[in-house]
Amino acid sequence: MGAPNPNPNPNPVVPPDLITDPDHVTPIDPAFIVPIEQRPSYRRSHPAIDRIPIIDLSPLHLQEQGLLKEATVEESCVSKEAAGKGDYKEREAIVREVGLACEEWGFFQVINHGIPSSYIQNLKEAARDFFTLPIEEKVKVKRSSENALGFNDGELTKNTRDWKEVFDIVTDGAYCLPSDDGDGDGDGDGDDHVQVFPNRWPSNLPMLRLVNSG
């Protein structure tokens, strides 16, 4: 989840090409200004692309309800020709759509995902409550070299600071990586040491953790 960075530099400037109303200028921190030569230019890569890609997940829900035939293990693994049968074909098509959207746009909209609108609203409200906290509160759960999960407001794109704040979590509550002092070969010989990186939650916003654990 993320939000625009609300903490501008105390001595901001505004590039002339961004001034639309000289009487109502919103200052911009120079750290967020991408050099002109590095700014993306709008160009349509394909005449059929005129809107943000929409990914429809309804075929997956139809399979869960038994309305579509699910591919057998043999159909999924033995050959590409057989893998095109039944629900596997639907899944494969969705995967292709997602891949194309990522390549050509970088983002997409998902519909018919089955997530209740009330849950999404609760998630938005909890995220808003977090990002409107004073910066002193948010940095208490800031990402660090010891744990890459949590709050961050210093990400870079092309060596320019992103004008946003983020709060990174993982769905399983934590993620694990092999540690430097173990062999990490997974053979269960006692030498497979791992490092566990848990989600970090602000102590004064229990709802944020609750809605992200549902």
Backbone as CSV, one residue per row, in Angstrom:
resi,resn,N_x,N_y,N_z,CA_x,CA_y,CA_z,C_x,C_y,C_z
1,MET,0.838,-1.177,0.000,0.000,0.000,0.000,0.880,1.236,0.000
2,GLY,0.370,2.331,-0.520,1.187,3.520,-0.599,0.356,4.780,-0.612
3,ALA,1.041,5.926,-0.472,0.362,7.214,-0.458,1.349,8.284,-0.876
4,PRO,0.857,9.422,-1.438,1.755,10.524,-1.769,2.492,11.006,-0.530
5,ASN,3.739,11.425,-0.707,4.531,11.898,0.414,4.015,13.252,0.890
6,PRO,3.575,13.352,2.161,2.990,14.609,2.646,3.998,15.552,3.280
7,ASN,5.294,15.226,3.213,6.295,16.006,3.933,7.260,16.657,2.968
8,PRO,6.898,17.792,2.370,7.770,18.459,1.406,8.980,19.087,2.070
9,ASN,9.981,19.354,1.255,11.186,20.009,1.722,10.866,21.418,2.210
10,PRO,11.498,21.878,3.305,11.199,23.230,3.800,11.615,24.349,2.849
11,ASN,12.490,24.033,1.880,12.910,25.051,0.919,12.654,24.557,-0.503
12,PRO,11.386,24.425,-0.872,11.060,23.839,-2.167,11.160,24.841,-3.308
13,VAL,11.220,24.278,-4.517,11.172,25.099,-5.722,10.156,24.465,-6.658
14,VAL,9.742,25.247,-7.651,8.795,24.740,-8.632,9.387,24.931,-10.019
15,PRO,9.557,23.852,-10.788,10.073,24.019,-12.146,9.066,24.799,-12.976
16,PRO,9.527,25.707,-13.829,8.623,26.566,-14.602,7.595,25.792,-15.415
17,ASP,7.968,24.597,-15.923,7.037,23.867,-16.782,5.893,23.246,-16.004
18,LEU,5.918,23.305,-14.656,4.832,22.757,-13.852,3.906,23.840,-13.312
19,ILE,4.198,25.083,-13.572,3.366,26.178,-13.069,2.200,26.405,-14.016
20,THR,0.983,26.150,-13.560,-0.217,26.367,-14.367,-0.999,27.584,-13.894
21,ASP,-0.849,27.920,-12.613,-1.531,29.082,-12.059,-0.541,29.814,-11.155
22,PRO,0.090,30.884,-11.655,1.127,31.585,-10.872,0.630,32.067,-9.514
23,ASP,-0.681,32.274,-9.361,-1.196,32.775,-8.083,-1.441,31.660,-7.075
24,HIS,-1.432,30.426,-7.505,-1.674,29.287,-6.622,-0.653,28.190,-6.926
25,VAL,0.599,28.463,-6.580,1.688,27.537,-6.855,1.860,26.583,-5.682
26,THR,1.871,25.284,-5.965,2.156,24.279,-4.947,3.641,23.946,-4.997
27,PRO,4.399,24.252,-3.967,5.849,23.996,-3.989,6.145,22.504,-4.142
28,ILE,7.213,22.202,-4.852,7.650,20.832,-5.061,9.086,20.689,-4.581
29,ASP,9.308,19.676,-3.767,10.648,19.398,-3.272,11.553,19.026,-4.451
30,PRO,12.707,19.667,-4.598,13.617,19.340,-5.709,14.003,17.865,-5.740
31,ALA,13.982,17.202,-4.579,14.362,15.788,-4.539,13.417,14.915,-5.342
32,PHE,12.192,15.413,-5.584,11.204,14.626,-6.306,11.156,14.940,-7.804
33,ILE,11.935,15.894,-8.264,11.860,16.344,-9.653,12.807,15.528,-10.533
34,VAL,12.245,14.799,-11.482,13.036,13.998,-12.411,13.611,14.905,-13.493
35,PRO,14.903,14.797,-13.790,15.473,15.602,-14.875,14.698,15.410,-16.167
36,ILE,14.583,16.482,-16.950,13.777,16.453,-18.175,14.183,15.313,-19.089
37,GLU,15.488,15.079,-19.214,15.948,14.051,-20.149,15.588,12.636,-19.693
38,GLN,15.201,12.483,-18.416,14.838,11.164,-17.906,13.332,10.968,-17.758
39,ARG,12.553,12.001,-18.076,11.110,11.876,-17.937,10.531,11.044,-19.086
40,PRO,9.554,10.172,-18.770,8.955,9.353,-19.832,8.135,10.211,-20.783
41,SER,8.127,9.817,-22.026,7.318,10.513,-23.025,6.132,9.629,-23.381
42,TYR,4.973,10.248,-23.545,3.778,9.478,-23.880,3.827,9.050,-25.337
43,ARG,3.697,7.752,-25.541,3.584,7.248,-26.904,2.741,5.980,-26.860
44,ARG,1.869,5.842,-27.788,0.992,4.686,-27.842,1.702,3.579,-28.609
45,SER,1.982,2.473,-27.911,2.727,1.383,-28.536,1.856,0.561,-29.470
46,HIS,0.530,0.624,-29.281,-0.372,-0.154,-30.126,-1.683,0.613,-30.242
47,PRO,-2.236,0.727,-31.437,-3.459,1.529,-31.607,-4.641,1.011,-30.813
48,ALA,-4.635,-0.272,-30.433,-5.772,-0.830,-29.702,-5.713,-0.519,-28.212
49,ILE,-4.577,-0.010,-27.740,-4.415,0.250,-26.311,-4.854,1.684,-26.034
50,ASP,-6.034,1.858,-25.466,-6.527,3.193,-25.174,-7.064,3.317,-23.767
51,ARG,-6.844,2.299,-22.917,-7.291,2.386,-21.540,-6.471,1.435,-20.681
52,ILE,-6.539,1.632,-19.381,-5.833,0.759,-18.451,-6.348,-0.670,-18.603
53,PRO,-5.464,-1.655,-18.667,-5.911,-3.047,-18.827,-6.802,-3.498,-17.668
54,ILE,-7.839,-4.250,-18.000,-8.752,-4.803,-17.005,-8.627,-6.324,-17.021
55,ILE,-8.342,-6.911,-15.868,-8.184,-8.352,-15.735,-9.422,-8.921,-15.043
56,ASP,-10.148,-9.795,-15.723,-11.382,-10.389,-15.212,-11.068,-11.771,-14.626
57,LEU,-11.266,-11.927,-13.318,-10.963,-13.196,-12.652,-12.182,-14.105,-12.510
58,SER,-13.309,-13.750,-13.116,-14.515,-14.560,-12.951,-14.341,-16.008,-13.403
59,PRO,-13.545,-16.316,-14.451,-13.376,-17.733,-14.812,-12.800,-18.579,-13.676
60,LEU,-11.965,-17.986,-12.843,-11.400,-18.743,-11.725,-12.472,-19.088,-10.712
61,HIS,-13.412,-18.182,-10.490,-14.491,-18.448,-9.533,-15.470,-19.468,-10.087
62,LEU,-15.659,-19.478,-11.407,-16.531,-20.478,-12.013,-15.967,-21.875,-11.806
63,GLN,-14.645,-21.989,-11.899,-14.020,-23.295,-11.686,-14.205,-23.742,-10.235
64,GLU,-14.080,-22.793,-9.286,-14.242,-23.135,-7.881,-15.649,-23.639,-7.595
65,GLN,-16.623,-23.156,-8.369,-18.004,-23.569,-8.180,-18.350,-24.825,-8.981
66,GLY,-17.353,-25.389,-9.657,-17.580,-26.601,-10.415,-18.258,-26.383,-11.746
67,LEU,-18.269,-25.134,-12.249,-18.940,-24.828,-13.510,-18.012,-24.941,-14.708
68,LEU,-16.695,-25.069,-14.431,-15.737,-25.275,-15.504,-14.957,-26.551,-15.206
69,LYS,-14.529,-27.210,-16.244,-13.757,-28.433,-16.075,-12.335,-28.087,-15.651
70,GLU,-11.860,-28.721,-14.604,-10.500,-28.470,-14.134,-9.548,-29.439,-14.811
71,ALA,-8.435,-28.956,-15.288,-7.473,-29.797,-15.971,-6.874,-30.806,-15.007
72,THR,-6.639,-32.020,-15.484,-6.004,-33.045,-14.665,-4.507,-32.779,-14.601
73,VAL,-3.825,-33.506,-13.724,-2.377,-33.367,-13.623,-1.728,-33.679,-14.958
74,GLU,-2.244,-34.725,-15.635,-1.661,-35.092,-16.922,-1.840,-33.978,-17.943
75,GLU,-3.034,-33.364,-17.935,-3.308,-32.283,-18.874,-2.429,-31.076,-18.596
76,SER,-2.108,-30.844,-17.326,-1.335,-29.671,-16.950,0.153,-29.867,-17.155
77,CYS,0.626,-31.104,-17.079,2.064,-31.336,-17.031,2.632,-32.131,-18.206
78,VAL,1.828,-32.977,-18.852,2.386,-33.885,-19.841,2.740,-33.173,-21.133
79,SER,1.822,-32.349,-21.655,2.088,-31.699,-22.938,1.392,-30.367,-23.011
80,LYS,1.899,-29.480,-23.816,1.286,-28.165,-23.995,-0.070,-28.282,-24.673
81,GLU,-0.213,-29.263,-25.579,-1.483,-29.427,-26.261,-2.584,-29.808,-25.271
82,ALA,-2.285,-30.751,-24.378,-3.274,-31.184,-23.399,-3.523,-30.101,-22.371
83,ALA,-2.503,-29.296,-22.084,-2.649,-28.268,-21.052,-3.623,-27.179,-21.465
84,GLY,-3.986,-27.136,-22.760,-4.924,-26.124,-23.213,-6.365,-26.459,-22.929
85,LYS,-6.630,-27.609,-22.304,-8.000,-28.036,-22.047,-8.524,-27.487,-20.724
86,GLY,-9.857,-27.449,-20.615,-10.523,-27.163,-19.351,-10.108,-25.848,-18.726
87,ASP,-10.136,-25.813,-17.397,-9.874,-24.587,-16.661,-8.439,-24.118,-16.807
88,TYR,-7.520,-25.027,-17.068,-6.130,-24.619,-17.229,-6.001,-23.592,-18.348
89,LYS,-6.811,-23.761,-19.389,-6.782,-22.811,-20.494,-7.213,-21.433,-20.032
90,GLU,-8.239,-21.379,-19.171,-8.697,-20.099,-18.630,-7.603,-19.445,-17.797
91,ARG,-6.979,-20.228,-16.952,-5.906,-19.688,-16.103,-4.741,-19.190,-16.952
92,GLU,-4.395,-19.949,-17.960,-3.282,-19.576,-18.824,-3.564,-18.256,-19.533
93,ALA,-4.818,-18.062,-19.956,-5.192,-16.823,-20.626,-5.072,-15.629,-19.685
94,ILE,-5.486,-15.807,-18.434,-5.388,-14.731,-17.453,-3.933,-14.391,-17.165
95,VAL,-3.102,-15.425,-17.067,-1.668,-15.196,-16.839,-1.077,-14.384,-17.988
96,ARG,-1.463,-14.699,-19.204,-0.954,-13.942,-20.365,-1.409,-12.487,-20.312
97,GLU,-2.677,-12.267,-19.916,-3.193,-10.908,-19.822,-2.417,-10.094,-18.786
98,VAL,-2.152,-10.719,-17.637,-1.398,-10.028,-16.590,0.009,-9.700,-17.072
99,GLY,0.650,-10.666,-17.735,2.003,-10.441,-18.238,2.059,-9.302,-19.239
100,LEU,1.077,-9.264,-20.160,1.046,-8.204,-21.168,0.794,-6.845,-20.533
101,ALA,-0.111,-6.814,-19.541,-0.395,-5.549,-18.856,0.844,-5.024,-18.143
102,CYS,1.600,-5.922,-17.530,2.823,-5.505,-16.829,3.871,-4.993,-17.813
103,GLU,3.971,-5.623,-18.967,4.962,-5.207,-19.954,4.620,-3.859,-20.585
104,GLU,3.339,-3.650,-20.899,2.963,-2.465,-21.667,2.498,-1.287,-20.808
105,TRP,1.981,-1.583,-19.606,1.452,-0.519,-18.756,2.176,-0.416,-17.419
106,GLY,2.479,-1.556,-16.813,3.092,-1.543,-15.483,2.079,-1.685,-14.368
107,PHE,0.791,-1.628,-14.682,-0.265,-1.820,-13.687,-1.554,-2.183,-14.423
108,PHE,-2.572,-2.608,-13.656,-3.838,-3.009,-14.267,-4.929,-3.012,-13.207
109,GLN,-6.183,-3.083,-13.664,-7.321,-3.155,-12.758,-7.882,-4.570,-12.773
110,VAL,-8.182,-5.100,-11.573,-8.745,-6.445,-11.454,-10.230,-6.327,-11.115
111,ILE,-11.079,-7.068,-11.846,-12.508,-7.095,-11.559,-12.957,-8.532,-11.306
112,ASN,-14.115,-8.673,-10.670,-14.673,-9.993,-10.351,-13.667,-10.847,-9.581
113,HIS,-13.033,-10.214,-8.602,-12.010,-10.899,-7.811,-12.585,-11.628,-6.606
114,GLY,-13.831,-11.357,-6.252,-14.467,-12.065,-5.149,-14.198,-11.495,-3.776
115,ILE,-13.464,-10.379,-3.693,-13.191,-9.758,-2.400,-14.343,-8.814,-2.056
116,PRO,-14.969,-8.968,-0.903,-16.108,-8.114,-0.542,-15.725,-6.632,-0.533
117,SER,-16.635,-5.784,-1.026,-16.363,-4.349,-1.062,-16.183,-3.778,0.341
118,SER,-16.850,-4.374,1.343,-16.700,-3.897,2.717,-15.287,-4.115,3.217
119,TYR,-14.675,-5.231,2.814,-13.293,-5.497,3.210,-12.345,-4.483,2.572
120,ILE,-12.562,-4.199,1.296,-11.714,-3.229,0.602,-11.846,-1.859,1.241
121,GLN,-13.067,-1.464,1.607,-13.277,-0.170,2.239,-12.567,-0.097,3.589
122,ASN,-12.662,-1.174,4.375,-11.971,-1.213,5.670,-10.466,-1.106,5.490
123,LEU,-9.949,-1.753,4.456,-8.518,-1.702,4.183,-8.083,-0.294,3.810
124,LYS,-8.889,0.381,2.975,-8.562,1.755,2.579,-8.560,2.683,3.794
125,GLU,-9.549,2.525,4.648,-9.643,3.388,5.825,-8.464,3.154,6.770
126,ALA,-8.083,1.893,6.951,-6.946,1.588,7.827,-5.648,2.148,7.246
127,ALA,-5.489,2.036,5.926,-4.297,2.579,5.278,-4.255,4.096,5.409
128,ARG,-5.415,4.736,5.229,-5.483,6.195,5.357,-5.114,6.629,6.779
129,ASP,-5.603,5.887,7.763,-5.278,6.212,9.150,-3.777,6.120,9.402
130,PHE,-3.138,5.131,8.775,-1.694,4.989,8.978,-0.922,6.116,8.314
131,PHE,-1.219,6.381,7.047,-0.421,7.369,6.312,-0.662,8.810,6.769
132,THR,-1.736,9.040,7.507,-1.957,10.385,8.048,-1.344,10.559,9.433
133,LEU,-0.716,9.518,9.947,-0.008,9.651,11.224,1.175,10.604,11.078
134,PRO,1.598,11.235,12.165,2.819,12.046,12.116,4.001,11.182,11.689
135,ILE,4.941,11.769,10.994,6.094,11.020,10.508,6.837,10.349,11.652
136,GLU,6.811,10.961,12.841,7.498,10.375,13.998,6.907,9.025,14.377
137,GLU,5.609,8.844,14.125,4.963,7.566,14.428,5.248,6.534,13.338
138,LYS,5.231,6.979,12.103,5.426,6.037,11.000,6.840,5.448,10.979
139,VAL,7.825,6.247,11.328,9.200,5.738,11.276,9.489,4.715,12.372
140,LYS,8.574,4.563,13.329,8.759,3.535,14.356,8.674,2.126,13.758
141,VAL,8.033,2.017,12.591,7.968,0.728,11.908,8.625,0.841,10.526
142,LYS,9.689,1.639,10.450,10.360,1.857,9.177,11.226,0.669,8.789
143,ARG,11.292,0.425,7.481,12.158,-0.628,6.970,13.605,-0.343,7.350
144,SER,14.376,-1.415,7.471,15.778,-1.272,7.852,16.603,-2.341,7.154
145,SER,17.908,-2.311,7.382,18.783,-3.328,6.796,18.527,-4.693,7.420
146,GLU,17.910,-4.708,8.605,17.594,-5.971,9.275,16.237,-6.526,8.862
147,ASN,15.340,-5.677,8.370,14.006,-6.126,7.982,13.472,-5.198,6.885
148,ALA,13.223,-5.772,5.707,12.783,-4.970,4.562,11.283,-4.729,4.552
149,LEU,10.573,-5.133,5.601,9.135,-4.906,5.684,8.847,-3.687,6.550
150,GLY,7.745,-3.005,6.251,7.356,-1.842,7.039,7.282,-0.577,6.210
151,PHE,7.352,0.545,6.892,7.203,1.873,6.275,8.481,2.313,5.574
152,ASN,8.301,3.054,4.477,9.459,3.649,3.810,9.008,4.864,3.010
153,ASP,9.819,5.909,3.028,9.507,7.116,2.250,10.716,7.578,1.455
154,GLY,11.669,6.660,1.204,12.886,7.068,0.514,13.239,6.227,-0.693
155,GLU,12.233,5.647,-1.362,12.526,4.864,-2.555,12.921,5.769,-3.717
156,LEU,13.767,5.221,-4.608,14.274,5.995,-5.737,13.876,5.354,-7.063
157,THR,13.650,6.194,-8.061,13.476,5.758,-9.441,14.379,6.615,-10.301
158,LYS,15.295,5.984,-11.006,16.288,6.707,-11.806,17.023,7.738,-10.958
159,ASN,17.407,7.318,-9.769,18.165,8.153,-8.827,17.410,9.392,-8.370
160,THR,16.086,9.380,-8.550,15.244,10.473,-8.076,14.270,9.922,-7.047
161,ARG,14.101,10.647,-5.951,13.230,10.169,-4.884,11.777,10.101,-5.339
162,ASP,11.126,8.975,-5.057,9.708,8.822,-5.395,8.854,9.687,-4.473
163,TRP,7.837,10.321,-5.053,6.945,11.191,-4.284,5.824,10.336,-3.698
164,LYS,6.179,9.486,-2.771,5.211,8.568,-2.178,5.768,8.005,-0.880
165,GLU,4.872,7.398,-0.106,5.230,6.611,1.059,4.648,5.219,0.855
166,VAL,5.323,4.203,1.373,4.831,2.837,1.230,4.862,2.127,2.573
167,PHE,4.055,1.069,2.668,4.056,0.209,3.852,4.011,-1.226,3.344
168,ASP,5.147,-1.910,3.398,5.273,-3.238,2.808,4.977,-4.329,3.830
169,ILE,4.134,-5.289,3.408,3.824,-6.457,4.220,3.821,-7.679,3.309
170,VAL,3.828,-8.865,3.913,3.686,-10.111,3.158,2.462,-10.858,3.678
171,THR,1.865,-11.679,2.822,0.585,-12.300,3.158,0.688,-13.361,4.247
172,ASP,1.816,-14.005,4.402,1.936,-15.080,5.380,2.426,-14.610,6.746
173,GLY,2.497,-13.296,6.930,2.926,-12.767,8.220,4.417,-12.580,8.353
174,ALA,5.204,-13.261,7.510,6.666,-13.154,7.550,7.224,-13.846,6.307
175,TYR,8.468,-13.534,5.997,9.138,-14.296,4.945,10.495,-14.743,5.453
176,CYS,11.014,-15.809,4.869,12.251,-16.425,5.363,13.291,-16.475,4.251
177,LEU,14.537,-16.273,4.645,15.666,-16.382,3.736,16.769,-17.181,4.410
178,PRO,17.572,-17.922,3.633,18.705,-18.632,4.233,19.663,-17.638,4.873
179,SER,20.157,-17.968,6.034,21.103,-17.083,6.712,22.517,-17.385,6.254
180,ASP,23.409,-16.438,6.501,24.792,-16.591,6.066,25.525,-17.696,6.808
181,ASP,25.025,-18.072,8.008,25.746,-19.068,8.797,25.215,-20.490,8.594
182,GLY,24.325,-20.697,7.617,23.827,-22.038,7.329,24.151,-22.427,5.907
183,ASP,24.046,-23.757,5.598,24.378,-24.174,4.245,23.208,-23.980,3.290
184,GLY,21.967,-23.874,3.831,20.805,-23.548,3.021,20.471,-24.532,1.933
185,ASP,20.919,-25.811,2.085,20.639,-26.767,1.026,19.312,-27.496,1.212
186,GLY,18.623,-27.230,2.339,17.299,-27.797,2.534,17.265,-29.281,2.795
187,ASP,18.390,-29.887,3.182,18.391,-31.332,3.379,18.029,-31.748,4.800
188,GLY,17.737,-30.761,5.667,17.305,-31.089,7.021,18.391,-31.634,7.911
189,ASP,19.650,-31.347,7.589,20.751,-31.896,8.387,21.097,-31.030,9.589
190,GLY,20.296,-30.021,9.861,20.563,-29.159,11.008,21.382,-27.938,10.669
191,ASP,21.880,-27.874,9.428,22.698,-26.730,9.023,21.918,-25.718,8.190
192,ASP,20.611,-25.947,8.059,19.792,-25.068,7.213,19.219,-23.921,8.030
193,HIS,20.073,-22.983,8.423,19.647,-21.846,9.212,18.906,-20.847,8.328
194,VAL,17.862,-20.271,8.873,17.103,-19.283,8.116,16.893,-18.039,8.965
195,GLN,16.693,-16.933,8.281,16.339,-15.684,8.929,14.858,-15.423,8.674
196,VAL,14.135,-15.044,9.714,12.706,-14.780,9.608,12.475,-13.279,9.722
197,PHE,11.765,-12.711,8.737,11.483,-11.288,8.707,9.971,-11.102,8.835
198,PRO,9.489,-10.741,10.016,8.036,-10.617,10.221,7.500,-9.259,9.774
199,ASN,6.187,-9.234,9.512,5.528,-7.956,9.271,5.691,-7.060,10.492
200,ARG,5.751,-5.771,10.257,5.861,-4.807,11.342,4.584,-3.992,11.387
201,TRP,4.008,-3.861,12.581,2.727,-3.174,12.723,2.819,-2.054,13.756
202,PRO,2.208,-0.905,13.471,2.174,0.171,14.470,1.308,-0.239,15.655
203,SER,1.803,-0.030,16.856,1.101,-0.477,18.062,-0.195,0.292,18.306
204,ASN,-0.301,1.510,17.768,-1.480,2.333,18.042,-2.559,2.226,16.966
205,LEU,-2.382,1.299,15.993,-3.391,1.097,14.956,-3.667,-0.404,14.785
206,PRO,-4.312,-1.023,15.735,-4.563,-2.470,15.637,-5.421,-2.848,14.433
207,MET,-6.270,-1.929,13.968,-7.140,-2.237,12.829,-6.333,-2.483,11.568
208,LEU,-5.190,-1.824,11.421,-4.356,-2.028,10.233,-3.915,-3.482,10.140
209,ARG,-3.521,-4.038,11.270,-3.109,-5.446,11.278,-4.299,-6.368,11.070
210,LEU,-5.422,-6.023,11.671,-6.606,-6.867,11.613,-7.109,-7.017,10.176
211,VAL,-7.252,-5.890,9.450,-7.811,-5.960,8.102,-6.834,-6.605,7.119
212,ASN,-5.549,-6.556,7.421,-4.561,-7.184,6.538,-4.336,-8.642,6.879
213,SER,-4.991,-9.119,7.915,-4.856,-10.522,8.302,-6.108,-11.317,7.948
214,GLY,-7.085,-10.638,7.325,-8.347,-11.300,6.993,-8.236,-12.052,5.706
